[in-house]
Amino acid sequence: MKETEELKVANILEVEDLGVTFGTDTGDVPAVREVSLHVRPGETLALVGESGSGKSTVALAAMGLLPSNARASGRVSVDGTQVVGAGEAELARLRGRTASMVFQEPATALDPLTRVGAQIAEVVRNHRSVSRAEAAREAVELLRRVGIPEPERRASAFPFQLSGGQRQRVVIAMAIANSPGLLIADEPTTALDVTVQAEILDLLRALAADSGTGVLLVTHNMGVVADFADRVAVMLNGEVVESGSVEQVLLHPEHEYTQRLLEAVPRLEVEAPVVESVPREVAGEPVVEKAEPATPEGEAVVELRGVSVRFGRGPGAVQALQEVSLTVRPGETVGLVGESGSGKSTAARVALGLVAPAGGTVSLFGRELGRTRGRARRALLSGVGVVLQDPVASLDARMSVGECVAEPLRMHRRGLSAAERRARVAEVLERVRLPRELAGRGPRELSGGQRQRVSLARALVLEPRLLVADEPTSALDVSVQRTVLEVIAELQGELGFACLFVSHDLAVVQQFAQRVVVMRAGQVEEQGPTMTTLLRPETEYTRRLIAAVPVPDPVMQRRRREALRTGVTA
C-alpha cells in the first residue's frame, strides 16, 4: 500500500476510470469510457487514435476545460490537485503554472487584436510578480527559444501577420512561459514544417529532461510519437485499447486497430542519403522506383509568372515572394512545400486572387486575374474550391454544417431550390466520408478531423476546375488522411480538376502530387517531377527537409536524430 501511495505522488498526472458524456439536443453522447493513465515527471505519454476517439477530450478533462454540456466522472489529479469537480478559482491557479496546454488550432488560442509579445507577457505576469519590462524581455526570449526569426520585431506583430507555423510556435511559447510541471500538447506540431517540428520536439524534449516536465502528447503523427514519446496509449471509441512502451506499441502492436493505424502511415521513400552525413539506413524507408507520370497537356489552369509580393512599407516591409513562377495544368496536382514562412501559402493566396502581387502576373483559366473585375471576376473565381489550413477559422460557428457547405451554392448557383441544395450537400458529405446526418449539427460539435472534411465538402460542392488545398490533411489522423486523399484523387479523376496542394508533409506530397515546387524564403528553390525531386534533390535545402521527416520506428528514429545531431556517418 505504501509503495502504491509513493507511486501516485510521483505521478504528475493521474487519470483513473475517467468517463465523459456530452449532453446534446439529440441525447447523451458518451465520449470517454473508463480511461486510466498516468504521466510521470520527465516522461512523455503519447495518446493516439483516430479523430473522434476521445483523446482530445481526455486532454481537456485533465485541464478542467470541458465544455458546460459535458459530465465527467472518475478521478483526474494534476500534481496532487483533484481536477474533476474543482472550482474555477482552483483551476485558474493550476492552469499556466502547474499545467499548461498547447491547443491544436492556434487561430482560436490567440487574441487577433493583441500583439503576440503582449500575449506571452500577460501569461508570465499572471503567475509571477515581474515588471512589464521584464515580462516583455521574457516574451522575446521565449519567441527566440521556439525558433521565431527576428523575435524582437515579431513580438510587435499581430497573429494575422505570422504564418500558421509561426502562430503555433507562439502558442508553444505561451505554454512553456512558466516552466509547468505538466505540459498537455494537443497536436503541437500539426501546423509545423518538418524542420521546425524537429526543433520544437528537441525543445520539448530538453524541457522534459532539464526541468522534469511531464508531457501528455495528443497526436495522430506516428513519426512524432516514435521521435518523442516514452510510452503510448491507443484510443478507440473512447476507450484505451492498447498501451505500453513506444517500442512495444509501434514495433510489435497487438491490437488489430493499432496495426491498421500503423499500416495507414504514409512513408517517405528515399533513394540515397538525404544529407551527406546521414547514412542510407537511417535516412528513411527503402526506395521503390516509380515511373514518373506523363506531363498533363492543355492550357494552364493557373499560372504565376515572376510574381513578387511585399507586405507593409518602409524598413519593416516583408518580402513574402520574389519572382515566383509555377504552373498547374488540368488534372494535375502540384505540391508546394517548404518551411513555415517560405511563402507557399502566400503563393496559394495569390493564385486565389486574395493577395495582389507587386510584380508579375497571375493567369486563371487563361485569363489574367489582375485585369478581371466585378461579375466576371466572381464568375472566374467560382471555378476555384478552397480548403484552408484551419477549419475552425474557415467555418462559421453560427451556421450548421449543412449551411456552411451550401453557402457557395447560394452564392453561385442561385437557381437551385432549397431541396436541391440539401440533396447536393448530403451527396458531397457522403463523398468525403461523413454521414449526411451531420448536416444539422454545428461545426463546434465535430472533431477537428470531421471539421476539416466539412471544409473539403464545401470546397467540392461546386465541382471546381481548380482545388487549392492549404494543409488539407494537417488536422487528420493517418487513416482519415488516407481516406480524404483517396476521395480527392477519385473526384479529381471524375471531374478533372487541377489541384495546388500546399503541405509540409513530404510523404503525403510524394504519394499525392505529380510535381513538386520547393520554396525557401519567398523563392522557388527547385521544382520538378515529384519522385525525381524528392528522390534525387538538387539542393542542400531540399535534402535537409527530407532528412528531418520522422519515421514511425522509434529505434530507427533515434539513430536518425543522433546522426543529424552529430553529423557523423555510421
C-alpha positions in Angstrom: 0.0 0.0 0.0 2.8 2.4 0.9 4.6 1.7 -2.5 1.3 2.4 -4.3 0.9 5.8 -2.5 4.5 6.7 -3.3 3.9 5.9 -7.0 0.8 8.0 -7.0 2.7 11.0 -5.5 5.4 10.6 -8.1 2.9 10.9 -11.0 2.4 14.5 -12.2 -0.8 13.4 -13.9 -3.2 10.6 -12.8 -6.4 9.6 -14.6 -8.5 6.8 -13.1 -11.7 5.5 -14.6 -12.4 8.8 -16.4 -15.8 8.9 -18.1 -17.1 11.9 -20.1 -20.6 12.3 -21.6 -21.8 15.2 -23.7 -25.4 16.3 -23.5 -26.8 17.3 -26.9 -30.2 18.2 -28.3 -30.4 14.6 -29.7 -29.4 12.9 -26.4 -26.3 12.0 -24.4 -23.2 11.1 -26.3 -20.5 9.2 -24.4 -17.1 10.4 -25.5 -14.7 8.7 -22.9 -15.3 5.4 -21.1 -13.3 4.3 -18.0 -9.9 5.7 -19.2 -7.0 5.2 -16.8 -3.5 6.5 -17.5 -0.6 8.4 -15.8 2.3 10.6 -16.7 5.5 10.7 -14.6 7.7 13.8 -14.3 10.1 14.0 -17.2 8.4 11.4 -19.4 6.1 11.7 -22.4 3.0 9.7 -22.8 1.5 9.8 -26.4 -2.2 9.5 -26.7 -3.1 8.4 -30.2 -6.2 7.3 -32.1 -8.5 8.4 -34.9 -10.4 11.6 -35.0 -13.3 11.3 -32.5 -11.6 8.6 -30.5 -11.7 10.8 -27.3 -8.1 11.6 -27.0 -8.6 15.4 -27.0 -11.5 15.1 -24.6 -9.1 13.4 -22.1 -6.6 16.2 -22.5 -9.3 18.8 -21.9 -10.6 16.9 -18.9 -7.1 17.0 -17.4 -7.1 20.8 -17.6 -10.6 21.2 -16.4 -11.6 22.7 -19.7 -14.5 20.5 -20.7 -17.5 22.5 -22.1 -20.6 23.1 -20.0 -22.6 20.3 -21.6 -20.0 17.7 -20.5 -20.4 15.5 -17.4 -17.2 13.9 -16.1 -16.8 11.0 -13.7 -13.8 9.3 -12.2 -10.7 10.9 -10.9 -8.2 13.3 -12.6 -5.3 14.6 -10.5 -2.6 17.0 -11.5 0.4 17.2 -9.1 -2.0 16.1 -6.3 -4.8 18.6 -7.2 -8.1 16.9 -8.0 -9.5 18.4 -11.2 -12.9 16.8 -11.6 -15.3 18.9 -9.6 -12.7 21.6 -8.7 -13.8 25.2 -8.5 -12.8 27.8 -11.2 -10.5 29.7 -8.8 -8.5 26.5 -8.0 -8.3 25.6 -11.7 -7.2 29.1 -12.6 -4.2 28.7 -10.2 -3.4 25.3 -11.7 -3.5 26.4 -15.4 -0.5 28.1 -16.8 1.7 27.4 -13.8 1.4 23.7 -12.7 -0.1 22.6 -16.0 -0.2 24.2 -19.5 -1.8 23.3 -22.7 -0.8 23.7 -26.4 -4.0 23.7 -28.4 -4.4 22.1 -31.8 -5.7 25.3 -33.6 -3.6 28.4 -32.9 -6.1 30.7 -34.5 -8.5 30.1 -31.6 -5.9 30.3 -28.9 -4.5 33.7 -29.8 -6.2 37.1 -29.5 -6.3 38.6 -33.0 -6.3 42.2 -31.7 -3.3 41.8 -29.3 0.4 41.7 -30.3 2.0 38.3 -29.7 4.6 39.6 -27.4 2.0 41.2 -25.1 0.0 37.9 -25.1 3.1 36.0 -23.9 4.0 38.7 -21.4 0.5 38.5 -20.0 0.9 34.8 -19.3 4.1 35.5 -17.5 2.6 38.2 -15.3 -0.5 36.2 -14.5 1.6 33.8 -12.4 4.7 35.7 -11.4 5.4 39.1 -9.9 7.6 40.6 -12.5 7.5 44.1 -14.1 6.0 44.8 -17.5 9.5 45.4 -18.9 10.9 42.1 -17.6 7.8 40.2 -18.9 8.3 41.8 -22.3 12.0 40.7 -22.3 11.0 37.2 -21.3 8.4 37.2 -24.2 11.2 38.0 -26.7 13.4 35.3 -25.3 10.6 32.7 -25.4 10.0 33.6 -29.1 13.7 33.0 -29.7 13.6 29.6 -27.9 10.8 28.4 -30.1 12.5 29.4 -33.3 10.7 32.6 -34.3 13.0 34.6 -36.6 13.8 38.2 -35.5 12.0 37.8 -32.2 12.4 41.4 -31.2 10.5 42.5 -34.2 8.0 39.6 -34.3 7.0 40.4 -30.7 5.3 43.5 -32.0 3.4 41.6 -34.7 -0.3 40.6 -34.6 -1.2 36.9 -35.1 -2.5 37.5 -38.6 0.9 38.8 -39.6 2.5 35.4 -38.9 2.3 32.2 -40.8 0.4 29.2 -39.4 3.5 27.5 -38.2 4.8 30.7 -36.6 1.4 31.1 -34.7 1.7 27.6 -33.4 5.2 28.4 -32.1 3.8 31.4 -30.3 1.2 29.2 -28.6 4.0 26.8 -27.5 6.0 29.8 -26.1 3.0 30.8 -24.0 2.6 27.2 -22.8 6.2 26.9 -21.5 6.4 30.5 -20.2 6.2 29.5 -16.6 8.0 26.1 -16.8 5.0 24.0 -15.9 5.2 20.5 -14.3 2.8 19.1 -16.8 2.5 20.1 -20.5 -0.5 18.8 -22.4 0.2 19.1 -26.1 -2.8 18.6 -28.4 -1.3 18.1 -31.9 1.5 20.6 -31.1 3.3 20.1 -34.4 0.2 20.0 -36.7 1.0 23.3 -38.4 4.8 23.0 -38.4 7.1 22.0 -41.3 9.4 19.1 -40.7 12.5 21.1 -39.8 10.7 23.3 -37.3 8.8 20.3 -36.0 12.2 18.7 -35.2 13.3 21.8 -33.5 10.2 22.0 -31.4 10.4 18.4 -30.4 14.0 19.0 -29.4 12.8 22.0 -27.3 10.1 20.0 -25.6 12.5 17.1 -25.0 15.0 19.4 -23.4 12.2 20.9 -21.2 11.3 17.4 -20.0 14.9 16.5 -19.3 16.0 19.7 -17.7 13.0 20.6 -15.6 11.3 17.3 -15.2 8.2 18.4 -17.0 5.8 15.6 -17.8 4.2 15.7 -21.3 0.9 14.3 -22.4 1.2 14.3 -26.2 -2.1 14.0 -28.2 -1.2 13.4 -31.8 -2.0 11.4 -35.0 1.6 11.7 -36.3 3.2 8.3 -35.6 6.6 9.7 -36.7 6.4 12.3 -33.9 5.3 9.6 -31.5 8.4 7.5 -32.5 10.6 10.5 -32.2 9.4 11.9 -28.9 7.3 9.5 -26.7 8.4 7.2 -24.0 5.0 5.4 -23.7 1.9 5.1 -25.9 -1.8 4.7 -25.2 -4.0 3.9 -28.2 -7.7 5.0 -28.0 -10.7 3.8 -30.0 -14.3 4.8 -29.4 -13.5 6.5 -26.1 -11.5 3.6 -24.6 -7.8 2.7 -24.3 -7.4 -0.5 -26.3 -3.6 -0.8 -26.1 -0.7 0.8 -24.1 2.9 0.2 -23.5 6.4 1.4 -24.3 6.8 3.2 -27.6 9.0 0.3 -28.9 6.4 -2.3 -27.9 3.4 -0.5 -29.4 4.9 0.8 -32.6 7.1 -2.2 -33.4 5.0 -5.0 -32.0 1.4 -3.8 -31.9 -1.0 -6.4 -30.5 -4.4 -4.8 -31.1 -5.9 -5.0 -34.7 -6.8 -1.4 -34.6 -3.2 -0.3 -33.7 -2.0 -2.5 -36.6 -4.4 -0.7 -39.0 -3.3 2.7 -37.8 0.4 1.9 -38.4 -0.4 0.5 -41.9 -2.0 3.8 -42.9 1.0 5.9 -42.0 2.5 7.5 -45.2 6.2 6.8 -45.5 8.6 8.9 -47.4 10.6 6.9 -50.0 14.3 7.9 -50.4 17.0 6.6 -52.7 20.3 7.9 -51.3 21.5 9.6 -48.1 19.4 12.7 -47.9 22.2 14.6 -46.2 25.9 13.7 -46.8 26.4 13.0 -43.1 23.3 10.7 -42.8 23.8 7.1 -43.8 21.2 5.4 -46.0 19.9 3.1 -43.3 18.8 6.0 -41.1 17.5 8.2 -43.9 14.1 6.6 -44.2 12.2 3.8 -45.9 13.9 1.8 -48.8 13.1 3.3 -52.2 10.6 1.7 -54.5 11.2 3.0 -58.0 8.1 4.5 -59.6 7.7 5.8 -63.2 7.0 9.5 -63.5 3.5 10.3 -64.7 3.1 11.9 -68.1 3.1 15.7 -68.0 -0.6 16.9 -68.4 -1.4 18.7 -71.5 -3.6 21.7 -72.2 -3.7 25.3 -71.3 -2.6 26.0 -67.7 -5.4 26.2 -65.2 -3.4 28.6 -63.0 0.0 30.2 -63.8 2.2 32.5 -61.8 4.8 34.3 -63.8 7.6 36.2 -62.0 5.3 37.1 -59.0 6.6 39.2 -56.2 4.7 40.2 -53.0 5.6 42.6 -50.3 3.7 43.1 -47.0 4.0 46.5 -45.4 6.0 49.5 -46.3 9.3 51.1 -45.3 12.1 49.3 -43.4 9.6 46.9 -41.7 8.3 45.6 -45.0 8.4 41.8 -45.6 9.3 40.4 -49.0 7.0 37.4 -49.0 7.5 36.3 -52.6 10.3 37.1 -55.0 9.8 36.3 -58.8 8.0 33.1 -58.2 6.8 31.2 -61.3 4.8 28.0 -61.3 2.1 26.3 -63.4 -0.7 23.9 -62.7 -2.4 22.1 -65.7 -5.8 20.3 -65.9 -6.0 17.1 -63.9 -2.6 17.7 -62.3 -1.6 18.0 -58.7 1.3 20.3 -57.9 2.7 20.2 -54.3 4.0 23.4 -52.7 6.4 22.5 -49.9 8.9 24.4 -47.7 9.4 25.6 -44.2 7.0 27.8 -42.3 7.3 31.3 -43.7 8.7 30.1 -47.0 5.9 31.8 -48.9 4.0 28.7 -50.0 0.7 29.8 -48.5 1.2 33.3 -49.9 1.7 31.8 -53.4 -1.6 29.9 -53.0 -3.4 33.1 -51.9 -2.0 34.9 -54.9 -3.5 32.2 -57.1 -6.8 32.7 -55.4 -6.8 36.4 -56.0 -6.7 37.1 -52.3 -3.3 38.8 -52.4 -2.4 41.2 -55.2 1.2 40.8 -56.4 3.5 43.8 -56.5 5.1 42.4 -59.7 4.5 39.6 -62.2 1.2 38.3 -63.5 -1.4 35.6 -62.5 -3.5 33.8 -65.0 -6.6 31.8 -64.0 -8.3 29.6 -66.6 -6.5 31.5 -69.4 -7.5 35.0 -68.2 -5.2 37.5 -66.4 -6.7 37.8 -62.9 -5.4 41.2 -62.2 -7.3 42.7 -65.1 -10.6 41.0 -64.4 -13.2 42.9 -62.4 -16.7 42.7 -60.9 -19.1 40.0 -62.1 -16.5 38.5 -64.5 -14.0 38.1 -61.6 -16.6 36.4 -59.4 -17.6 34.1 -62.2 -13.9 33.2 -62.7 -13.3 32.5 -59.0 -16.4 30.4 -58.8 -14.4 27.7 -60.6 -12.0 27.5 -57.6 -12.5 25.4 -54.5 -10.5 26.2 -51.3 -9.6 24.1 -48.3 -7.8 26.2 -45.7 -5.3 25.0 -43.0 -7.6 25.9 -40.1 -11.1 24.5 -40.3 -12.3 26.5 -37.2 -11.4 29.8 -38.9 -13.0 28.8 -42.2 -16.3 27.6 -40.9 -18.9 30.0 -39.4 -19.8 28.7 -35.9 -23.2 30.4 -36.2 -24.2 28.2 -39.1 -24.9 24.5 -39.3 -22.7 22.1 -41.2 -25.3 21.9 -44.0 -25.5 25.7 -44.2 -21.7 26.0 -44.3 -21.4 23.5 -47.2 -24.4 25.1 -49.0 -23.1 28.7 -48.9 -21.2 28.5 -52.2 -24.3 27.1 -53.9 -26.4 30.0 -52.6 -23.8 32.5 -53.9 -23.1 30.9 -57.3 -26.0 28.6 -58.1 -29.0 30.8 -57.3 -31.3 28.8 -59.5 -31.2 25.8 -57.2 -34.1 25.2 -54.9 -33.7 24.6 -51.1 -34.4 20.9 -51.7 -31.8 20.7 -54.4 -29.2 22.3 -52.2 -29.9 19.9 -49.4 -29.6 17.0 -51.7 -26.3 18.3 -53.1 -25.0 18.9 -49.5 -25.9 15.3 -48.5 -24.2 13.9 -51.5 -21.0 15.8 -51.1 -20.8 15.0 -47.3 -21.0 11.3 -48.1 -18.3 11.7 -50.7 -15.9 13.0 -48.1 -16.9 10.0 -45.8 -19.2 11.9 -43.5 -22.8 10.8 -42.7 -25.4 13.1 -44.2 -27.0 13.4 -40.7 -24.1 15.7 -39.7 -25.7 18.5 -41.8 -27.9 19.6 -38.9 -25.1 19.9 -36.4 -22.8 22.8 -35.7 -19.1 22.8 -36.6 -18.0 23.0 -32.9 -19.9 19.8 -32.3 -17.5 17.9 -34.5 -13.9 16.7 -34.0 -11.0 18.5 -35.7 -10.8 15.9 -38.4 -14.5 16.0 -39.1 -14.4 19.8 -39.4 -11.6 19.5 -42.0 -13.7 17.1 -44.1 -16.6 19.6 -43.9 -14.2 22.2 -45.3 -13.3 19.8 -48.1 -17.0 19.2 -48.8 -17.6 22.9 -49.0 -14.7 23.3 -51.5 -16.0 20.5 -53.7 -19.7 21.4 -53.7 -19.4 23.5 -56.9 -17.4 20.8 -58.7 -14.4 23.3 -59.2 -11.9 23.3 -62.1 -9.2 24.1 -59.5 -8.8 23.0 -55.9 -6.4 25.0 -53.8 -5.7 23.0 -50.7 -3.6 24.6 -47.9 -2.6 21.9 -45.5 -5.8 19.9 -46.1 -4.8 16.9 -44.1 -2.8 18.5 -41.3 -5.6 18.1 -38.8 -6.4 14.5 -39.8 -5.3 11.2 -38.3 -3.5 8.9 -40.7 -6.4 6.6 -41.5 -8.8 9.5 -42.2 -6.0 11.3 -44.1 -5.6 8.4 -46.4 -9.4 8.3 -47.0 -9.6 12.0 -47.7 -6.7 11.9 -50.2 -8.3 8.9 -51.9 -11.6 10.9 -52.1 -9.8 13.9 -53.6 -7.9 11.7 -56.1 -11.2 9.9 -57.0 -13.1 13.1 -57.6 -10.1 14.5 -59.5 -10.3 11.5 -61.8 -14.0 12.1 -62.3 -14.1 15.9 -62.6 -10.6 16.5 -64.0 -9.9 19.5 -61.7 -6.3 20.7 -61.1 -5.0 20.8 -57.5 -2.5 23.2 -55.9 -1.6 21.3 -52.8 0.3 23.2 -50.0 1.7 20.9 -47.4 4.7 20.4 -45.1 4.2 16.6 -45.1 6.6 15.4 -47.7 5.4 11.8 -47.5 1.9 12.9 -48.4 3.1 15.1 -51.2 5.2 12.3 -52.6 2.2 10.0 -52.7 -0.3 12.6 -54.0 1.4 15.1 -56.2 2.7 14.6 -59.8 5.0 17.7 -59.5 6.6 19.5 -56.5 7.7 23.1 -56.0 10.2 23.5 -53.1 10.1 27.1 -51.7 12.5 28.9 -49.4 12.4 32.5 -48.1 9.9 33.5 -50.8 11.7 32.0 -53.7 11.5 28.7 -55.7 14.4 26.6 -54.5 13.8 23.8 -57.0 10.9 22.2 -58.8 10.2 19.2 -61.0 8.5 15.8 -61.1 7.8 14.6 -57.5 9.7 11.3 -57.5 12.7 12.8 -59.2 12.9 15.9 -56.9 12.3 14.0 -53.6 14.5 11.0 -54.5 17.3 12.9 -56.1 17.1 16.5 -54.8 19.5 19.0 -56.3 19.8 21.4 -53.4 21.1 21.0 -49.8 18.0 22.7 -48.5 15.7 20.1 -50.0 18.0 17.3 -48.8 17.7 18.7 -45.2 13.9 18.9 -45.5 13.8 15.3 -46.4 16.2 14.3 -43.6 14.0 16.0 -41.0 11.0 13.8 -41.8 10.4 11.5 -38.8 9.7 7.8 -39.4 7.3 5.7 -37.3 10.0 3.5 -35.9 11.5 4.6 -32.6 14.7 2.7 -32.9 15.4 4.0 -36.4 14.3 7.5 -35.5 16.7 7.7 -32.6 19.6 6.7 -34.9 18.5 9.3 -37.5 18.2 12.0 -34.8 21.7 11.2 -33.5 23.1 11.1 -37.0 21.6 14.5 -37.8 22.8 15.9 -34.5 26.4 14.8 -34.7 26.8 14.8 -38.5 28.8 11.5 -38.1 28.3 8.7 -40.6 27.7 5.2 -39.4 
